[in-house]
Amino acid sequence: MKSQFMFSGIGGQGVISIGELICYAAVEKDYTVTFTPSYGQEKRGGRTMCQIVVSDRIGSPIISEADLLLVMDERSLEDYEKMLKKGGILILNSNLIQKKPQRNDIQVLSVPFNDIAMEIGNAKTANSVALGTAMKYLDFVSLDIVKAHLKDIFSGEKGKLITVNEKALDAGFQYE
Protein backbone atom coordinates (compact mmCIF):
# COMPACT_ATOMS: atom_id res chain seq x y z
CA MET A 1 0.00 0.00 0.00
CA LYS A 2 1.19 3.48 -0.84
CA SER A 3 -0.84 6.66 -0.63
CA GLN A 4 0.48 10.11 -1.56
CA PHE A 5 -1.28 13.37 -0.90
CA MET A 6 -0.86 17.10 -0.48
CA PHE A 7 -2.62 19.75 1.56
CA SER A 8 -2.04 23.40 0.69
CA GLY A 9 -3.29 26.79 1.76
CA ILE A 10 -2.37 30.09 3.33
CA GLY A 11 -0.43 30.27 6.59
CA GLY A 12 -2.83 30.18 9.52
CA GLN A 13 -5.41 27.95 7.81
CA GLY A 14 -4.17 24.89 9.71
CA VAL A 15 -2.89 22.92 6.72
CA ILE A 16 0.19 21.69 8.58
CA SER A 17 -1.90 20.68 11.61
CA ILE A 18 -4.22 18.46 9.59
CA GLY A 19 -1.20 16.90 7.90
CA GLU A 20 0.27 16.11 11.30
CA LEU A 21 -3.01 14.53 12.42
CA ILE A 22 -2.97 12.16 9.46
CA CYS A 23 0.63 11.23 10.24
CA TYR A 24 -0.09 10.49 13.90
CA ALA A 25 -3.02 8.28 12.91
CA ALA A 26 -1.07 6.42 10.21
CA VAL A 27 1.86 5.75 12.55
CA GLU A 28 -0.56 4.29 15.09
CA LYS A 29 -1.66 1.83 12.39
CA ASP A 30 2.03 0.86 11.87
CA TYR A 31 2.44 2.52 8.48
CA THR A 32 5.66 4.17 7.41
CA VAL A 33 5.02 7.89 7.05
CA THR A 34 6.94 10.76 5.55
CA PHE A 35 5.79 14.30 6.21
CA THR A 36 7.32 17.18 4.29
CA PRO A 37 5.97 20.59 5.32
CA SER A 38 6.76 23.73 3.36
CA TYR A 39 6.32 27.29 4.55
CA GLY A 40 6.34 30.54 2.58
CA GLN A 41 8.83 33.27 3.33
CA GLU A 42 6.17 35.70 4.48
CA LYS A 43 5.71 36.20 8.18
CA ARG A 44 1.92 35.85 7.89
CA GLY A 45 -0.32 34.86 5.03
CA GLY A 46 2.37 32.99 3.12
CA ARG A 47 1.91 29.67 1.38
CA THR A 48 1.96 26.52 3.47
CA MET A 49 1.89 23.04 2.03
CA CYS A 50 2.63 19.55 3.20
CA GLN A 51 3.30 16.39 1.28
CA ILE A 52 2.53 13.11 2.99
CA VAL A 53 3.41 9.60 1.92
CA VAL A 54 1.86 6.70 3.82
CA SER A 55 3.20 3.28 2.91
CA ASP A 56 3.92 -0.26 4.04
CA ARG A 57 7.63 0.37 3.59
CA ILE A 58 10.14 3.20 3.37
CA GLY A 59 10.24 5.02 0.06
CA SER A 60 10.74 8.51 -1.26
CA PRO A 61 9.66 11.27 1.11
CA ILE A 62 8.64 13.43 -1.85
CA ILE A 63 5.52 12.55 -3.79
CA SER A 64 5.60 11.93 -7.51
CA GLU A 65 1.86 12.29 -8.06
CA ALA A 66 -0.75 12.95 -5.40
CA ASP A 67 -3.67 10.56 -5.02
CA LEU A 68 -5.52 13.33 -3.21
CA LEU A 69 -4.97 17.08 -3.24
CA LEU A 70 -6.76 19.33 -0.76
CA VAL A 71 -6.49 23.06 -1.47
CA MET A 72 -7.75 25.84 0.75
CA ASP A 73 -7.05 28.81 -1.55
CA GLU A 74 -7.01 29.69 -5.24
CA ARG A 75 -3.26 30.10 -5.59
CA SER A 76 -2.73 26.58 -4.26
CA LEU A 77 -5.06 25.28 -6.95
CA GLU A 78 -3.05 27.07 -9.62
CA ASP A 79 0.28 25.85 -8.28
CA TYR A 80 -0.47 22.23 -7.42
CA GLU A 81 -3.30 20.97 -9.63
CA LYS A 82 -0.74 19.53 -12.05
CA MET A 83 0.70 17.34 -9.27
CA LEU A 84 -2.51 15.32 -8.95
CA LYS A 85 -2.45 11.97 -10.70
CA LYS A 86 -4.91 11.12 -13.43
CA GLY A 87 -8.10 9.93 -11.72
CA GLY A 88 -7.00 11.57 -8.45
CA ILE A 89 -9.25 13.46 -6.06
CA LEU A 90 -9.16 17.24 -5.81
CA ILE A 91 -10.95 18.75 -2.81
CA LEU A 92 -11.52 22.51 -3.01
CA ASN A 93 -12.55 25.10 -0.44
CA SER A 94 -15.43 26.62 -2.42
CA ASN A 95 -15.57 29.62 -0.07
CA LEU A 96 -12.17 30.86 -1.24
CA ILE A 97 -11.76 29.32 -4.70
CA GLN A 98 -13.74 30.73 -7.58
CA LYS A 99 -11.61 29.31 -10.40
CA LYS A 100 -12.46 26.00 -11.95
CA PRO A 101 -9.79 23.31 -12.23
CA GLN A 102 -8.09 23.14 -15.63
CA ARG A 103 -8.13 19.36 -15.78
CA ASN A 104 -11.01 17.06 -16.67
CA ASP A 105 -9.27 13.76 -15.83
CA ILE A 106 -9.70 14.09 -12.05
CA GLN A 107 -12.54 13.90 -9.54
CA VAL A 108 -13.38 17.33 -8.10
CA LEU A 109 -15.25 17.96 -4.87
CA SER A 110 -16.05 21.56 -3.86
CA VAL A 111 -16.96 22.04 -0.21
CA PRO A 112 -17.69 25.31 1.65
CA PHE A 113 -15.28 24.61 4.53
CA ASN A 114 -15.56 28.10 6.01
CA ASP A 115 -19.36 28.15 5.96
CA ILE A 116 -19.55 24.74 7.62
CA ALA A 117 -17.04 25.85 10.27
CA MET A 118 -19.15 28.95 10.98
CA GLU A 119 -22.27 26.78 11.36
CA ILE A 120 -20.40 24.73 13.95
CA GLY A 121 -19.54 27.94 15.77
CA ASN A 122 -15.79 28.35 15.20
CA ALA A 123 -14.39 29.72 11.93
CA LYS A 124 -10.95 28.36 12.77
CA THR A 125 -12.17 24.77 12.37
CA ALA A 126 -12.35 25.02 8.55
CA ASN A 127 -9.20 22.89 8.37
CA SER A 128 -10.85 20.13 10.42
CA VAL A 129 -13.91 20.28 8.17
CA ALA A 130 -11.52 19.87 5.23
CA LEU A 131 -9.79 16.92 6.85
CA GLY A 132 -13.13 15.31 7.64
CA THR A 133 -14.05 15.57 3.96
CA ALA A 134 -10.69 14.09 2.90
CA MET A 135 -11.12 11.21 5.34
CA LYS A 136 -13.82 9.75 3.06
CA TYR A 137 -11.01 9.00 0.61
CA LEU A 138 -8.18 8.05 2.97
CA ASP A 139 -8.99 4.44 3.75
CA PHE A 140 -5.82 3.53 5.65
CA VAL A 141 -7.02 5.14 8.91
CA SER A 142 -10.42 5.74 10.45
CA LEU A 143 -11.97 9.03 11.45
CA ASP A 144 -12.06 7.81 15.07
CA ILE A 145 -8.28 7.31 15.12
CA VAL A 146 -7.77 10.81 13.73
CA LYS A 147 -10.09 12.22 16.42
CA ALA A 148 -8.12 10.39 19.10
CA HIS A 149 -4.99 12.25 17.99
CA LEU A 150 -6.51 15.72 18.31
CA LYS A 151 -4.96 15.75 21.79
CA ASP A 152 -1.52 15.63 20.12
CA ILE A 153 -2.25 18.85 18.24
CA PHE A 154 -4.35 20.65 20.86
CA SER A 155 -2.51 20.19 24.15
CA GLY A 156 -2.51 22.35 27.26
CA GLU A 157 -4.73 25.43 27.02
CA LYS A 158 -5.70 24.51 23.45
CA GLY A 159 -7.25 21.28 24.76
CA LYS A 160 -10.60 23.07 24.94
CA LEU A 161 -10.62 23.07 21.12
CA ILE A 162 -10.78 19.28 20.84
CA THR A 163 -14.58 19.01 21.07
CA VAL A 164 -15.30 21.64 18.41
CA ASN A 165 -12.70 20.09 16.10
CA GLU A 166 -14.33 16.67 16.56
CA LYS A 167 -17.62 18.26 15.44
CA ALA A 168 -15.84 19.85 12.46
CA LEU A 169 -14.30 16.52 11.43
CA ASP A 170 -17.74 14.90 11.59
CA ALA A 171 -19.35 17.72 9.61
CA GLY A 172 -16.76 17.44 6.84
CA PHE A 173 -17.06 13.66 6.75
CA GLN A 174 -20.85 13.83 6.51
CA TYR A 175 -20.96 16.60 3.87
CA GLU A 176 -22.67 15.48 0.68
Buried (B, 14 or more C-beta within 10 A) or exposed (E): EBBBBBBBBBBEBBBBBBBBBBBBBBBEEEBBBBBBBBEEEEEEEEBBBBBBBBBEEEBEEEBEEBBBBBBBBBBBBBBBBEBBBEEBBBBBBBBBBEEEBEEEEBEBBBBBBBBBBBEBEBEBBBBBBBBBBBBBBBEBBEBEBBBBBBEEBBEEEEEEBBEBBBBBBBBBBEBE
